[in-house]
Amino acid sequence: MAAELAPPDLSLSTAAHLVRTRQLSPVELTAALLQRIERLNPTLGAYLFVTAEQALATARLAEQEISRGHYRGPLHGIPYAVKDIFWTKGVPTTAHSRLLATFVPDDDATAVARLQAAGAVLLGKLALYEFALGPPDPTTPFPPARNPWDLSRTPGGSSSGCGTAVAAGLALAALGSDTGGSIRIPAAGCGIVGMKPTPGRVSRYGVIPLSWSLDTVGPMTRTVRDNALVLDVIAGYDRKDPMSVPIPVPASPPAWRTNLLGLRIGVPVNALHQLGEVDPEVLLALEQAQQTFRQLGATVQTVTFPHLEQAEHSFFTIMLAEAAEYHRTTLAQQPEQYGHHLRERLLTGARIAITDYLQAQQARCALRQAYQEVLTQVDALLLPTLPQPPPPLAALFSGQAGTLSHFTRLFNLVGLPALALPAGFSRSGLPLGVQLAGRPFAEALLYQLGAAYEAATGWHLRWPTLASEMTSPAAPRRGCEMLDMPEHRI
């Protein structure tokens, strides 16, 4: 019976309702997901660690509390997983790097602690690009996660395992980090929903940094409403994070609507031509999304994104300089411990002059003001998430895939929230995506728009058949054994 409780199309919202009404046992749900992970993860590579014993213990406690009438909320008894860049107390946190192979935090990241306090069930830690700075690298000792729609393709990065796990039904939600698109890119590549919140909305305490002034933390889920449920739990002020902002929670809308009359959506046509080549199928999906929003009552109009070249230069200057500074000592002392791609990028960042970095930060302030001015003309912005369908892993390894963050990194630079949504499929059956961006702390409006679009299109109802058909004769490997490390009993 347990296996029937965790099909890939069981959403978090549905599971939460069944758990709350005691039609679904958190223990049976967790056991079913663990069985699914055991069967599929050796092929998909989404999980680096599976915290099976801890998960079942948490699920048993949730079941006992709910049976006694102590229901903590919609995530009580709900299984989730996190990118292996989040501290997890007593559980290894490697950042997918040999440098942290033996690191076991003695504290939880704030976002993880808030999920634990809500009664959610941690299933394990998920694959990423080394220290969240891609592309995936065959010179690292850990294999990359694979896309459940096509095993030869990347799920997108750097939160690659998060995208794979949610799309393949190996977790009902995942936490990722986004510095230049690392939540939204795998969300688009795997056909799921990903939110990059406004900086300061979600604490980054206990999240290994890539770029301290660009990093954000957010949820990846099957549906928009699932995503809002998770964001409401992890959002809120945290004195441990100096970037945290005391903005009221929840971040989701007080009521859901399907009619978008009176709302204005802007499409930056100039960005589609200036930021690099865009696949025709992606442009078609964007056109269809515009038509859907018009049918829902919104006004769709053209806007212009200013200073795109300056924004590109400022982003990479800031990101690489801050990443190099974080790794400065280790890079000097143990350069051979880094994968080839990451080491080369960090060395590039180390050569950036402090004057160039400061000028990029000054330009960033002006760009932030300029893009907020664009959002006085419209309520939200609509553009593709990826410029192409998810490319082959082999193309990423060889550097032939092109840049996947054309349309995502800008919103990290100027501090706007952005929501990635499934938007159809290519002729070859690969997911396509669009994203909505809005004013600072306007996550609730983005969720309103996203939920209406989702209901009108139904793209979120399609899931990869690969994930349900895969079998692996090999016994699963768990814990640190999966990473060829000393065994930890979790």
Summary of the structure (lengths in Angstrom):
residues: 490
radius of gyration: 20.9
end to end distance: 25.9
largest distance: 62.9
contacts: 1909
relative contact order: 0.15
helix: 43%
strand: 15%
